Amino acid sequence: MRALLWEAARTMTLREQAAPEPAADEILIRVRHAGICGSELSGYLGHNALRVPPLIMGHEFAGEIVAVGARTPSIRLDLAVGALVTVNPLWYCGDCPSCAAGVNQLCANRRLLGAHRPGAFAELISAPAQLALPLPDGMDTRIGALTEPVGCAVRIAEMAGNVAGQDCLIIGAGPIGLLSLQMLRLEGAARVFIAEIDGARLAMGEALGGIPLQPRETDTVAAVMAATDGAGVAVSVDAVGTAGTREQCVAATQASGTVVLSGLHEETSAMPVAAMIRSEIVARGCFAYSPANFARALDLLDQGAIRLDPWIHEAPLAEGGRWFERLIEAPGDVSKVLLTP
């Protein structure tokens, strides 16, 4: 098969690889669409310890089952050759305390497709049958491949708590920021401010119902405070992950409010802890989605309740390296890049 191999920092090469064979409890999927994730951009630059080259990345995907392992029919009756599926890429053991508590994404033994084992930037991928979800009737794999990032946004909204009638702020209008904006609005938020320096992406946020803030033209915190009569927002979401954006989220959040930290751009940064203590602000890290979040994401996509169109761009697998470079330098009016093997 052909696969896009990450070989070193800023080096992606299309290679011929041996096709994977599914283990007894796995399925083999012919990938139709595979999305580029922001966490993979940091990996591509060599800034992410989770990913080590050489590696086939790719964990946001959907495709067609072309083979099943010997035990798969006894594990999952709904998985058969020819079925279209997406896959929760976070393998979990099911036995540790986190799994027992229903937060399988925090499993002590978790493994990620596209990091701990070969991912979906290839013509074929093998995956555990227990992690697959059949696509609803009529759903294209172009939409099914969005399930993973939508699952992240579902979890962000869950961690934000009850936002009905409340003002919120999102910093960053990349895919997770845009999807989180929609989720907070679905959960009844009164106003959702969205700050983004890229003008094209900021326009996407406005088109999806956000109140746009351009940090190059106005101070984000000052604008939020002015709009809320000095109170601040009930919930802020950092979908970037720099020292500056994390600090802005804290400063824009009202006393006893919640800051959800999702962006991973900087591994470590200072935080205004004294201000958080004095205002009793809750800060929550948000890593990923539970299986229930993932299933809800697929349902929301099926309902048409959440979207990234019309700004999705499809590109051949061979152009993957070029798109990694563009998304790092100047993404523009692209909400999600889907590679098509």
Salt bridges, closest charged atoms under 4 A:
GLU7 OE2 - ARG15 NH2 2.88
ASP25 OD2 - ARG71 NH2 3.99
GLU26 OE2 - ARG117 NH1 3.05
GLU40 OE2 - HIS59 ND1 3.16
GLU60 OE1 - LYS336 NZ 2.84
GLU64 OE1 - ARG32 NH2 3.11
ASP78 OD1 - ARG76 NE 2.89
GLU123 OE2 - ARG2 NE 3.37
GLU148 OE2 - HIS59 NE2 3.75
GLU158 OE1 - ARG155 NH1 2.49
ASP167 OD2 - ARG191 NH2 2.76
GLU187 OE2 - ARG296 NH1 3.10
ASP238 OD2 - ARG246 NE 3.80
ASP309 OD1 - ARG142 NH2 2.68
GLU314 OE1 - HIS33 NE2 3.32
GLU314 OE2 - ARG142 NH1 2.57
GLU325 OE1 - ARG10 NH2 2.82
GLU329 OE2 - ARG10 NH2 2.81
ASP333 OD1 - ARG326 NH2 3.81
